């Protein structure tokens, strides 16, 4: 059994009910599909547990919702089978987010608002793609280009790979809104809170 595959299993074992955990936590289908469409389909259908095989076989439409826990498990599986490393996955996730946020469907929400207004509406922008978790602006300096955000979730919903990935997603969103030289750092405050600190020019 591979190291990254074991990471998927460790993630599920750490949750209260494995794949059945947190049914209220959902992710927009357009993101789940990006993960699913790059999987080696035959291998995935032979190796993954039944609920994940079902998600692979019957991928949600872009406007539908998929279980966040299931999608996170597929991401951990894809790091091994598609990307080979966490860094490669995070780079691709950043590129995918730039393309998604600049698409006709989402451009008005991100491209044309400017970074400061985007920060003001960060909780509602997060809710466009996620349910059952909350993004909160805890500190915003009106006189400078910096922000502190907290991502609040049920315990252990997002493993470190996803914490890193969301950092790249926030960077992509700020850049789409016109920010330059964006830097994002994150800290896992506890099992339910990830704090992100951002700066830009």
Secondary structure, 3 states (H helix, E strand, C coil): CCHHHHHHHHHHHHCCCHHHCCCCCEEEHHHHHHHHHCCCHHHHHHHCCHHHHHHHHCCCCCCCEEEHHHHHHHHHHHHHHHHCCHHHHHHHHHHHHHHHHCCCCCHHHHCCCCHHHHHHCHHHHHHHHEECCEEEEEEECCCCCEEEEEEECCCCCCCHHHHHHHHHHHHHHHHHCCCCCCEEEEEEEECCEEEEEEECC
